[in-house]
Amino acid sequence: SAVISQKPSRDICQRGTSLTIQCQVDSQVTMMFWYRQQPGQSLTLIATANQGSEATYESGFVIDKFPISRPNLTFSTLTVSNMSPEDSSIYLCSVEESGTTYNEQFFGPGTRLTVL
Amino acid sequence: GENVEQHPSTLSVQEGDSAVIKCTYSDSASNYFPWYKQELGKRPQLIIDIRSNVGEKKDQRIAVTLNKTAKHFSLHITETQPEDSAVYFCAASIEDSSYKLIFGSGTRLLVRP
């Protein structure tokens, strides 16, 4: 499977500031996704990021709060804007790998964000 | 949209016993059902998946079953070991469409030595 890395691995930020999270893949992938995992909770999809098009956001998530870039087939960024303590979560990117007979989704290691 | 429910939220079993985790989904168009294992502080890891054209799939000690009519799918772990202790998430998606995964709420499995 693809090797997926995220930067930073963790950060502590002040409310009102913004943080940009990077997701790097070692191979070209069409579909990338951003998820949020609040403490002790399940994973919630924020948006789908496809190269060459605007990200598609899920209900409850908006571009002004979570702008996403996808400049090429190996990289994406998620920005958490104007942060509040409620944004404290783990943010994970994932990629869809397509084989001849399968499509599977794999996750990056996550970015643990704490907002004070 | 799709909604996935998962039960139980916690499960404690004796080492060597079997564990079963159940999920239901709402969207009949869903056709891909993966299971992820997440150990503390780690990323979710894909452990097994099943597509709607089969009813059961096995991989060593783990198996997944799918009942499309009832919109149920289950994870079965046999001969559990302490290293199976983790949080398990089921998910559903529509392949050849959005591919986005909708996750269940998770099951915390504890295997007692």
Interface residues (C-beta under 8 A of the other chain):
Chain A: M31 F33 Q41 S42 L43 T44 L45 T48 T56 E58 S59 L92 S94 E96 N103 E104 Q105 F106 F107 G108 P109 G110
Chain B: G1 Y32 P34 Y36 K42 R43 P44 Q45 L46 D49 F89 E95 S98 Y99 K100 L101 I102 F103 G104 S105 G106
